[in-house]
Amino acid sequence: MRHLIRYIALRHLTASPGRTLLTLLGITLGVALVFAIELVNGSVLASFRQSVDQMAGKTALIVGDGTGVDEELLDVIKGVEGVEVAAPVIQESMRDTRTGAQLAVLAVDSLTDRAVRDYEGPRVQIGDELAFLNDPRGLLVSTSYAKKHGLREGATMALETLHGPATFTVRGMLAPTGPLKVFGGDVVMMDVFAAQIAFERGRRFDRVDIVPSEGSDVEVLAERIRGAISQRATVNRPQQRAADAEQIVAGFRLGLSIASLVAMMVGGFIVYNALAIAVAQRRREIGILRALGATRGQIVALFVGEGVLLGAVGSCLGVMLGLLLGRSTLQLVAASISEMYVAVQSDELFLTPRQFVIGAAVGVGTSFAAALLPARRASAVEPASAMRKTVVTADGGLTTARRAGLASLGFALLAAVVAYVAHQRSDFVLGAGVSVFLAFSVAFITPLLARWISALARRLARGQPPAVRLGVLSFERNSVRNAIAIAALAMALGNVVNIGCFLESIKVNTQHWFDRTLKSDIVVFAGEKVGAKIEHPLPGSMLGELAALPGVEFVNPLRMARQSLQGKPYYLFAYNLPEYSRHDEVPVVEGELASALVEIEAGRGLAASEQFSKEFNVHLGDQVTLQTPQGPRAFRIALVYVDYSAELGILTTTREVYLSIWKDTLVDWYGLYLRPGTAMEPLRARISRELGKRHQLMVLGNADYKAEVLATFDRSFTLMRAMELVALIVALLGIVNTLVVSVIDRTVELGILKAIGAVRQQVRSMFVVEAFLIGLAAAVLGLVAGVGFSLYTVKELLRFQMGWQIEWQLSLRTVLETVAAAQLVALLGAWFPTRSASELDVVDALGYE
């Protein structure tokens, strides 16, 4: 068997270097994309886990989540048996007014924090440690930031706090290692009690980090702490933060992985086509081998070996290319996740053996699967029939059109069964599998579609020039083989339509939701750009300042506190819900708004978003028990409503109830409603001028804010658009491969045509017509498949992942782009084969065998 592969398979591959190179390139690009996405996904999560570990240090438990923990509980926690160290922490951000840099603030009790986090080697110099401890405006800055901006001990820095610019003194410097490395060097440390004042925390910390005594059981200690503080704050392991982040970005990561697999599937079609063509062209060779004693199993192994060899070489090249792609796309993915979901800093790739195994397995596995059917066809060749001198056709397509149709029906039924199970379980992973089965169903229907296109084209070609009719005839004669190129291009185009319609559906529904629920004339929040996250909270005292401005009718203060329930994250929203409901619409799914407001204002009820209802399986009338500073408290779900403003489920209460229970005065976002006749732009400019610099505000009009939010959706799909292009390039390689073989098979025929007077333009026209029909068939199939995929994605997968139920929208722009892309790719793919066919020498062509 080794000799068959060495002397026959390798000889065949090296005898057709152009086609072999095209096939290898298709596998390489597919593997590169899969490997790069796997590498980037893994690196982003590994970076986040590493950040959590560096921040945690020796921390085994964290007390406090979202709204923090009361200072009075600190001594209680310290007194719990098994607690070695209880270190309070506040994490915030401030802007350096001189440099414009946004600095992360890590506020700790330096007397206790050294026992928690590893600061080995970071201290360069603290001239007077007592001065630092006693100075509420004392800072430690990283050496990298100090070097970059010329800071020394004793220097002053003007930083933005919740109360406006304040002057701080540099009391020492720290190397950006350990927990400081998490923030990339743009970080300052300050005393936690000073931070309570600077960031309007009152007598609260963000959290308390616990280091247990040696030999303490962490789970037992957690229960002791919960009992000691009467469950007035959550108690979790640090790793829960990483788990929450993984859950939040799971859908985004899976979407990237599925999109990358499309390119790999297209590459599999190219391998299949190459080997199917090889079987047809090498019938006599196969017959000779069979006559010499080669068994059917050896013939199967020969062709499967060719496929695996192509897959192995393509996988090696793909992994190397994937490393380069991963390095170039890491920052793009990290930026998209940071803008849309959770902040993550990822500047290095984390390589694991698992990633290399996945890259190799995808390439070799796809090639192996693609080679099986051609190998079986080869083993079925009978020596006697193969040895007859007959005209050999390279039409080695998927299978007969009838069998392909039955296979398509089978995959469609399988997709329906899996879709039913996924629907019953609301299982996102199973739902993603439905798309895979649908893709195979579409692929196997391609031969039938090619025949239907052929029959239609033949009728329309009557009365057309001979070159057109010959092009149609060529497409019809090679319809099954062309089906492979059509299927590959259709898969790539279907992905374009799927993403385009999905994005259009999200944007249109979000815009419609915005128009109903966000009617404030001016939006005010902290930061430099609009994103899914607020840069830092604002003081509640701004409410009075904004409400006192001339022309302001109502100011709605929104607080978004991230909490956890049953080990899963959610948002607790608080704002002036009764007044808001008089200005904006609350899209109700379950319940009645008026009666719900009575319960919510009384502190007995909460409004839940659709996503929260789905994620925690609670509905109207059910109870949820939340952690509060006074201990666990039960609330009734008084309303279920539509909310697209966050990636997590949302519970909503009024600001008054929130202040009375959670004691948190901060505000993330202010919405200003103006009196009729008040000009928006002058007031917006005034707020920006008078308050903007003090609090580093973004002050936007309603239309501008909505436009910026919707633009974030487009930016988040930048990488997927790039992957669409790679899939189209791989499909182009498949068309080149198909038409090159067509030229080879028809060499004698082309020689005869040129001998009887056909000119170059006529020969070119033949192949252009064939390429046009390939593009037309791929466009039709890609549009149908893409629409089907996007319908399922919007109606089912989005509901499984986010709990959202939105209306599907057809993107006319995407439809036009798809049709244009189909013809462009097909005609580009025809360029080289057409040029080769038109330049054939008549004598050489007639003597070709």
SULQUI-V640278 format. One record per backbone hydrogen bond with DSSP energy under -1.0 kcal/mol. CO is the residue of the C=O (numbers start at 1). NH is the residue of the N-H. E is the energy in kcal/mol with one decimal. If there is no record, write none. Layout:
BEGIN
co->CO nh->NH e->E
co->CO nh->NH e->E
END
This chain:
BEGIN
co->1 nh->5 e->-2.1
co->2 nh->6 e->-2.2
co->3 nh->7 e->-3.2
co->4 nh->8 e->-2.2
co->4 nh->9 e->-1.6
co->5 nh->10 e->-2.5
co->8 nh->12 e->-2.4
co->9 nh->13 e->-2.4
co->10 nh->14 e->-2.5
co->11 nh->15 e->-1.5
co->16 nh->20 e->-2.5
co->17 nh->21 e->-2.5
co->18 nh->22 e->-2.1
co->19 nh->23 e->-2.5
co->20 nh->24 e->-2.7
co->21 nh->25 e->-2.6
co->22 nh->26 e->-2.0
co->23 nh->27 e->-2.0
co->24 nh->28 e->-3.0
co->25 nh->29 e->-2.5
co->26 nh->30 e->-1.9
co->27 nh->31 e->-3.0
co->28 nh->32 e->-2.7
co->29 nh->33 e->-2.1
co->30 nh->34 e->-2.2
co->31 nh->35 e->-3.2
co->32 nh->36 e->-2.6
co->33 nh->37 e->-2.3
co->34 nh->38 e->-2.4
co->35 nh->39 e->-2.7
co->36 nh->40 e->-2.9
co->37 nh->41 e->-3.0
co->38 nh->42 e->-2.2
co->39 nh->43 e->-2.2
co->40 nh->44 e->-2.7
co->41 nh->45 e->-2.0
co->42 nh->46 e->-2.6
co->43 nh->47 e->-2.6
co->44 nh->48 e->-2.0
co->45 nh->49 e->-2.8
co->46 nh->50 e->-2.7
co->47 nh->51 e->-2.4
co->48 nh->52 e->-2.4
co->49 nh->53 e->-2.6
co->50 nh->54 e->-2.8
co->51 nh->55 e->-2.6
co->52 nh->56 e->-2.4
co->53 nh->57 e->-2.5
co->56 nh->59 e->-2.5
co->61 nh->210 e->-2.9
co->62 nh->236 e->-2.4
co->63 nh->208 e->-2.3
co->65 nh->67 e->-1.8
co->69 nh->205 e->-2.5
co->70 nh->73 e->-1.3
co->71 nh->74 e->-1.7
co->73 nh->77 e->-2.7
co->74 nh->78 e->-2.4
co->75 nh->79 e->-1.3
co->77 nh->80 e->-1.5
co->80 nh->83 e->-1.9
co->82 nh->213 e->-2.9
co->85 nh->211 e->-2.6
co->87 nh->209 e->-3.0
co->89 nh->206 e->-1.3
co->89 nh->207 e->-1.8
co->90 nh->107 e->-2.9
co->92 nh->105 e->-2.9
co->94 nh->103 e->-3.6
co->95 nh->160 e->-2.2
co->96 nh->100 e->-3.0
co->101 nh->96 e->-2.9
co->103 nh->94 e->-2.4
co->104 nh->188 e->-2.4
co->105 nh->92 e->-1.9
co->106 nh->190 e->-1.4
co->107 nh->90 e->-2.1
co->108 nh->192 e->-1.5
co->109 nh->112 e->-1.8
co->109 nh->113 e->-2.7
co->112 nh->115 e->-1.3
co->113 nh->116 e->-1.8
co->113 nh->117 e->-2.4
co->116 nh->58 e->-3.4
co->119 nh->122 e->-1.6
co->122 nh->175 e->-1.9
co->125 nh->173 e->-1.4
co->128 nh->132 e->-1.8
co->129 nh->133 e->-2.3
co->130 nh->134 e->-2.3
co->135 nh->138 e->-2.0
co->137 nh->169 e->-2.9
co->139 nh->171 e->-3.2
co->140 nh->189 e->-3.1
co->141 nh->174 e->-2.6
co->142 nh->146 e->-2.5
co->143 nh->147 e->-2.5
co->144 nh->148 e->-1.9
co->145 nh->149 e->-1.8
co->146 nh->151 e->-2.4
co->152 nh->155 e->-2.3
co->155 nh->170 e->-3.3
co->157 nh->168 e->-3.1
co->158 nh->97 e->-2.4
co->159 nh->166 e->-2.6
co->161 nh->164 e->-1.8
co->164 nh->161 e->-2.0
co->166 nh->159 e->-2.7
co->168 nh->157 e->-2.7
co->169 nh->139 e->-2.5
co->170 nh->154 e->-3.5
co->172 nh->141 e->-1.9
co->173 nh->124 e->-1.9
co->174 nh->143 e->-2.5
co->175 nh->177 e->-2.6
co->177 nh->180 e->-1.8
co->178 nh->181 e->-1.0
co->180 nh->185 e->-1.0
co->181 nh->184 e->-1.8
co->183 nh->186 e->-1.0
co->185 nh->187 e->-2.1
co->186 nh->104 e->-2.4
co->187 nh->142 e->-1.3
co->188 nh->106 e->-2.4
co->189 nh->140 e->-2.4
co->190 nh->108 e->-1.9
co->191 nh->195 e->-2.0
co->192 nh->196 e->-1.2
co->194 nh->198 e->-2.3
co->195 nh->199 e->-2.5
co->196 nh->201 e->-2.6
co->197 nh->200 e->-1.1
co->198 nh->162 e->-1.3
co->203 nh->71 e->-3.2
co->205 nh->69 e->-2.3
co->207 nh->89 e->-2.5
co->208 nh->63 e->-2.7
co->209 nh->87 e->-2.8
co->210 nh->60 e->-2.9
co->210 nh->61 e->-1.3
co->211 nh->84 e->-2.2
co->211 nh->85 e->-2.0
co->213 nh->216 e->-2.2
co->217 nh->221 e->-2.6
co->218 nh->222 e->-2.4
co->219 nh->223 e->-1.8
co->220 nh->224 e->-2.0
co->221 nh->225 e->-2.5
co->222 nh->226 e->-2.4
co->223 nh->227 e->-2.2
co->224 nh->228 e->-2.6
co->225 nh->229 e->-2.3
co->226 nh->231 e->-2.5
co->227 nh->230 e->-1.0
co->229 nh->232 e->-1.3
co->234 nh->64 e->-2.6
co->236 nh->62 e->-3.4
co->237 nh->240 e->-1.7
co->238 nh->241 e->-1.7
co->239 nh->243 e->-2.2
co->240 nh->244 e->-2.6
co->241 nh->245 e->-2.1
co->242 nh->246 e->-2.4
co->243 nh->247 e->-2.1
co->244 nh->248 e->-2.2
co->245 nh->249 e->-2.1
co->249 nh->253 e->-2.5
co->250 nh->254 e->-2.6
co->251 nh->255 e->-2.4
co->252 nh->256 e->-1.9
co->253 nh->257 e->-2.2
co->254 nh->258 e->-2.7
co->255 nh->259 e->-2.2
co->256 nh->260 e->-2.2
co->257 nh->261 e->-1.9
co->258 nh->262 e->-1.1
co->260 nh->264 e->-1.2
co->261 nh->265 e->-2.6
co->262 nh->266 e->-2.3
co->263 nh->267 e->-2.1
co->264 nh->268 e->-1.9
co->265 nh->269 e->-1.7
co->266 nh->270 e->-1.5
co->267 nh->271 e->-1.9
co->268 nh->272 e->-2.5
co->269 nh->273 e->-2.8
co->270 nh->274 e->-2.6
co->271 nh->275 e->-2.3
co->272 nh->276 e->-2.7
co->273 nh->277 e->-2.5
co->274 nh->278 e->-1.8
co->275 nh->279 e->-2.2
co->276 nh->280 e->-1.7
co->277 nh->281 e->-2.5
co->278 nh->282 e->-1.5
co->282 nh->286 e->-2.8
co->283 nh->287 e->-2.8
co->284 nh->288 e->-2.5
co->285 nh->289 e->-2.3
co->286 nh->290 e->-2.6
co->287 nh->291 e->-2.5
co->288 nh->292 e->-1.9
co->289 nh->294 e->-2.7
co->290 nh->293 e->-1.3
co->295 nh->299 e->-1.9
co->296 nh->300 e->-2.6
co->297 nh->301 e->-2.6
co->298 nh->302 e->-2.1
co->299 nh->303 e->-2.1
co->300 nh->304 e->-2.9
co->301 nh->305 e->-2.5
co->302 nh->306 e->-1.8
co->303 nh->307 e->-2.2
co->304 nh->308 e->-3.0
co->305 nh->309 e->-2.6
co->306 nh->310 e->-2.5
co->307 nh->311 e->-2.6
co->308 nh->312 e->-3.0
co->309 nh->313 e->-2.5
co->310 nh->314 e->-2.8
co->311 nh->315 e->-2.4
co->312 nh->316 e->-2.1
co->313 nh->317 e->-2.4
co->314 nh->318 e->-2.7
co->315 nh->319 e->-2.7
co->316 nh->320 e->-1.8
co->317 nh->321 e->-2.6
co->318 nh->322 e->-3.0
co->319 nh->323 e->-1.8
co->320 nh->324 e->-1.3
co->321 nh->325 e->-2.5
co->322 nh->326 e->-3.0
co->323 nh->327 e->-2.1
co->324 nh->328 e->-1.8
co->325 nh->329 e->-1.8
co->326 nh->330 e->-1.4
co->329 nh->333 e->-2.5
co->330 nh->334 e->-2.7
co->331 nh->335 e->-2.5
co->332 nh->336 e->-2.2
co->333 nh->337 e->-2.6
co->334 nh->338 e->-2.5
co->335 nh->339 e->-2.3
co->336 nh->340 e->-2.3
co->337 nh->341 e->-3.1
co->339 nh->532 e->-2.7
co->352 nh->356 e->-1.3
co->353 nh->357 e->-2.4
co->354 nh->358 e->-2.5
co->355 nh->359 e->-2.4
co->356 nh->360 e->-2.5
co->357 nh->361 e->-3.0
co->358 nh->362 e->-2.6
co->359 nh->363 e->-1.7
co->360 nh->364 e->-2.7
co->361 nh->365 e->-2.7
co->362 nh->366 e->-2.2
co->363 nh->367 e->-2.0
co->364 nh->368 e->-2.7
co->365 nh->369 e->-2.6
co->366 nh->370 e->-2.5
co->367 nh->371 e->-1.6
co->371 nh->375 e->-2.2
co->372 nh->376 e->-2.3
co->373 nh->377 e->-2.2
co->374 nh->378 e->-2.3
co->375 nh->379 e->-2.1
co->376 nh->380 e->-1.1
co->378 nh->381 e->-1.3
co->382 nh->386 e->-2.2
co->383 nh->387 e->-1.7
co->388 nh->390 e->-1.5
co->394 nh->396 e->-2.1
co->400 nh->404 e->-2.8
co->401 nh->405 e->-2.3
co->402 nh->406 e->-2.1
co->403 nh->407 e->-2.5
co->404 nh->408 e->-2.7
co->405 nh->409 e->-2.3
co->406 nh->410 e->-2.4
co->407 nh->411 e->-2.4
co->408 nh->412 e->-2.2
co->409 nh->413 e->-2.4
co->410 nh->414 e->-2.3
co->411 nh->415 e->-2.6
co->412 nh->416 e->-2.0
co->413 nh->417 e->-2.3
co->414 nh->418 e->-2.6
co->415 nh->419 e->-2.6
co->416 nh->420 e->-2.0
co->417 nh->421 e->-2.2
co->418 nh->422 e->-3.0
co->419 nh->423 e->-2.3
co->420 nh->424 e->-2.2
co->421 nh->425 e->-2.1
co->422 nh->426 e->-1.4
co->422 nh->427 e->-1.6
co->427 nh->431 e->-2.1
co->428 nh->432 e->-2.2
co->429 nh->433 e->-1.5
co->430 nh->434 e->-1.2
co->433 nh->437 e->-2.0
co->434 nh->438 e->-2.5
co->435 nh->439 e->-2.0
co->436 nh->440 e->-1.8
co->437 nh->441 e->-2.2
co->438 nh->442 e->-2.5
co->439 nh->443 e->-2.3
co->440 nh->444 e->-2.3
co->441 nh->445 e->-1.0
co->445 nh->449 e->-2.1
co->446 nh->450 e->-3.0
co->447 nh->451 e->-1.9
co->448 nh->452 e->-2.3
co->449 nh->453 e->-2.8
co->450 nh->454 e->-2.1
co->451 nh->455 e->-2.6
co->452 nh->456 e->-2.2
co->453 nh->457 e->-2.8
co->454 nh->458 e->-2.6
co->455 nh->459 e->-1.6
co->456 nh->460 e->-2.2
co->457 nh->461 e->-1.7
co->461 nh->464 e->-2.5
co->465 nh->469 e->-1.9
co->466 nh->470 e->-2.9
co->467 nh->471 e->-1.9
co->468 nh->472 e->-2.4
co->469 nh->473 e->-2.6
co->470 nh->474 e->-2.5
co->471 nh->475 e->-2.2
co->472 nh->476 e->-2.4
co->473 nh->477 e->-2.8
co->474 nh->478 e->-2.1
co->476 nh->479 e->-1.3
co->478 nh->482 e->-3.4
co->479 nh->483 e->-1.2
co->481 nh->484 e->-1.5
co->482 nh->486 e->-2.7
co->483 nh->487 e->-2.9
co->484 nh->488 e->-2.5
co->485 nh->489 e->-2.3
co->486 nh->490 e->-3.1
co->487 nh->491 e->-2.4
co->488 nh->492 e->-1.8
co->489 nh->493 e->-2.8
co->490 nh->494 e->-3.0
co->491 nh->495 e->-1.7
co->492 nh->496 e->-1.5
co->493 nh->497 e->-2.5
co->494 nh->498 e->-2.7
co->495 nh->499 e->-2.4
co->496 nh->500 e->-2.5
co->497 nh->501 e->-2.9
co->498 nh->502 e->-2.3
co->499 nh->503 e->-2.7
co->500 nh->504 e->-2.3
co->501 nh->505 e->-2.6
co->502 nh->506 e->-2.4
co->503 nh->507 e->-2.7
co->504 nh->508 e->-2.9
co->505 nh->509 e->-2.3
co->506 nh->510 e->-2.6
co->507 nh->511 e->-2.8
co->508 nh->512 e->-2.5
co->509 nh->513 e->-2.7
co->510 nh->514 e->-3.1
co->511 nh->515 e->-2.6
co->512 nh->516 e->-1.3
co->513 nh->517 e->-2.6
co->514 nh->518 e->-2.9
co->516 nh->585 e->-2.6
co->521 nh->702 e->-1.7
co->522 nh->672 e->-3.1
co->523 nh->700 e->-2.4
co->524 nh->670 e->-2.9
co->525 nh->698 e->-3.7
co->526 nh->535 e->-1.2
co->538 nh->667 e->-2.7
co->539 nh->542 e->-1.5
co->540 nh->543 e->-1.6
co->541 nh->545 e->-1.0
co->542 nh->546 e->-2.7
co->543 nh->547 e->-2.4
co->544 nh->548 e->-1.5
co->546 nh->549 e->-1.2
co->549 nh->552 e->-1.7
co->551 nh->675 e->-2.9
co->554 nh->673 e->-3.0
co->556 nh->671 e->-2.2
co->558 nh->668 e->-2.7
co->558 nh->669 e->-1.6
co->559 nh->574 e->-1.8
co->561 nh->572 e->-3.1
co->563 nh->570 e->-2.2
co->565 nh->568 e->-1.9
co->568 nh->565 e->-2.9
co->570 nh->563 e->-2.9
co->571 nh->651 e->-2.7
co->572 nh->561 e->-2.4
co->573 nh->653 e->-2.4
co->574 nh->559 e->-2.2
co->575 nh->577 e->-2.4
co->576 nh->580 e->-2.7
co->577 nh->581 e->-2.4
co->579 nh->582 e->-1.0
co->580 nh->583 e->-1.3
co->580 nh->584 e->-3.1
co->586 nh->588 e->-1.0
co->587 nh->642 e->-2.2
co->590 nh->640 e->-2.5
co->592 nh->596 e->-2.1
co->593 nh->597 e->-2.5
co->594 nh->598 e->-1.2
co->595 nh->599 e->-1.5
co->596 nh->600 e->-2.6
co->597 nh->601 e->-2.8
co->598 nh->602 e->-1.4
co->599 nh->604 e->-2.1
co->599 nh->605 e->-1.5
co->600 nh->603 e->-1.4
co->604 nh->636 e->-2.6
co->606 nh->638 e->-2.4
co->606 nh->639 e->-1.0
co->607 nh->652 e->-3.0
co->608 nh->641 e->-2.3
co->609 nh->613 e->-2.5
co->610 nh->614 e->-2.3
co->611 nh->615 e->-3.1
co->612 nh->616 e->-2.6
co->613 nh->618 e->-1.2
co->619 nh->622 e->-2.4
co->622 nh->637 e->-3.3
co->624 nh->635 e->-2.8
co->626 nh->633 e->-2.2
co->628 nh->631 e->-2.1
co->633 nh->626 e->-2.6
co->635 nh->624 e->-2.6
co->636 nh->606 e->-2.2
co->636 nh->638 e->-1.0
co->637 nh->621 e->-2.9
co->639 nh->608 e->-3.1
co->640 nh->589 e->-3.6
co->640 nh->590 e->-2.0
co->641 nh->610 e->-1.5
co->649 nh->571 e->-2.9
co->650 nh->609 e->-2.6
co->651 nh->573 e->-3.3
co->652 nh->607 e->-2.3
co->653 nh->575 e->-1.5
co->654 nh->658 e->-2.3
co->655 nh->659 e->-2.8
co->656 nh->660 e->-2.0
co->657 nh->661 e->-2.0
co->658 nh->662 e->-2.8
co->667 nh->538 e->-4.3
co->669 nh->558 e->-3.3
co->670 nh->524 e->-2.7
co->671 nh->556 e->-3.1
co->672 nh->521 e->-1.7
co->672 nh->522 e->-1.8
co->673 nh->553 e->-2.7
co->673 nh->554 e->-1.7
co->675 nh->678 e->-2.1
co->680 nh->684 e->-2.7
co->681 nh->685 e->-2.6
co->682 nh->686 e->-1.9
co->683 nh->687 e->-2.5
co->684 nh->688 e->-2.3
co->685 nh->689 e->-2.2
co->686 nh->690 e->-3.1
co->687 nh->691 e->-2.5
co->687 nh->692 e->-1.3
co->691 nh->695 e->-2.0
co->692 nh->696 e->-1.1
co->692 nh->697 e->-1.7
co->696 nh->527 e->-2.2
co->698 nh->525 e->-1.9
co->700 nh->523 e->-3.0
co->701 nh->705 e->-2.5
co->702 nh->706 e->-2.4
co->703 nh->707 e->-2.3
co->704 nh->708 e->-2.3
co->705 nh->709 e->-2.4
co->706 nh->710 e->-2.4
co->707 nh->711 e->-1.7
co->708 nh->712 e->-1.1
co->710 nh->714 e->-1.1
co->711 nh->715 e->-2.2
co->712 nh->716 e->-2.0
co->715 nh->718 e->-1.5
co->717 nh->721 e->-2.1
co->718 nh->722 e->-1.7
co->719 nh->723 e->-2.1
co->720 nh->724 e->-1.9
co->721 nh->725 e->-1.6
co->722 nh->726 e->-1.7
co->723 nh->727 e->-2.2
co->724 nh->728 e->-2.1
co->725 nh->729 e->-2.2
co->726 nh->730 e->-2.4
co->727 nh->731 e->-2.2
co->728 nh->732 e->-2.3
co->729 nh->733 e->-1.9
co->730 nh->734 e->-1.5
co->731 nh->735 e->-1.8
co->732 nh->736 e->-2.5
co->733 nh->737 e->-2.5
co->734 nh->738 e->-2.4
co->735 nh->739 e->-2.7
co->736 nh->740 e->-2.5
co->737 nh->741 e->-1.9
co->738 nh->742 e->-1.7
co->739 nh->743 e->-2.1
co->740 nh->744 e->-2.2
co->741 nh->745 e->-3.0
co->742 nh->746 e->-1.5
co->744 nh->747 e->-1.3
co->746 nh->750 e->-3.1
co->747 nh->751 e->-2.1
co->748 nh->752 e->-2.3
co->749 nh->753 e->-2.3
co->750 nh->754 e->-2.3
co->751 nh->755 e->-2.0
co->752 nh->756 e->-1.8
co->753 nh->758 e->-2.7
co->754 nh->757 e->-1.0
co->759 nh->763 e->-1.9
co->760 nh->764 e->-2.8
co->761 nh->765 e->-2.3
co->762 nh->766 e->-1.7
co->763 nh->767 e->-1.4
co->764 nh->768 e->-2.5
co->765 nh->769 e->-2.6
co->766 nh->770 e->-1.9
co->767 nh->771 e->-2.7
co->768 nh->772 e->-2.8
co->769 nh->773 e->-2.2
co->770 nh->774 e->-2.0
co->771 nh->775 e->-2.7
co->772 nh->776 e->-2.6
co->773 nh->777 e->-2.7
co->774 nh->778 e->-2.4
co->775 nh->779 e->-2.4
co->776 nh->780 e->-2.4
co->777 nh->781 e->-2.6
co->778 nh->782 e->-3.1
co->779 nh->783 e->-2.5
co->780 nh->784 e->-2.2
co->781 nh->785 e->-3.0
co->782 nh->786 e->-2.9
co->783 nh->787 e->-2.5
co->784 nh->788 e->-2.2
co->785 nh->789 e->-3.0
co->786 nh->790 e->-2.8
co->787 nh->791 e->-2.4
co->788 nh->792 e->-2.1
co->789 nh->793 e->-2.7
co->790 nh->794 e->-2.9
co->791 nh->795 e->-2.7
co->792 nh->796 e->-2.3
co->792 nh->797 e->-1.7
co->793 nh->798 e->-2.6
co->796 nh->800 e->-2.8
co->797 nh->801 e->-2.5
co->798 nh->802 e->-2.9
co->799 nh->803 e->-1.0
co->811 nh->815 e->-2.0
co->812 nh->816 e->-2.4
co->813 nh->817 e->-2.5
co->814 nh->818 e->-2.5
co->815 nh->819 e->-2.3
co->816 nh->820 e->-2.4
co->817 nh->821 e->-2.9
co->818 nh->822 e->-2.5
co->819 nh->823 e->-1.8
co->820 nh->824 e->-2.5
co->821 nh->825 e->-2.9
co->822 nh->826 e->-2.2
co->823 nh->827 e->-2.6
co->824 nh->828 e->-2.6
co->825 nh->829 e->-2.6
co->826 nh->830 e->-1.2
co->830 nh->834 e->-2.7
co->831 nh->835 e->-2.2
co->832 nh->836 e->-2.5
co->833 nh->837 e->-2.5
co->834 nh->838 e->-2.4
co->835 nh->839 e->-1.1
co->837 nh->840 e->-1.2
co->841 nh->845 e->-2.8
co->842 nh->846 e->-2.5
co->843 nh->847 e->-1.4
co->845 nh->848 e->-1.1
END
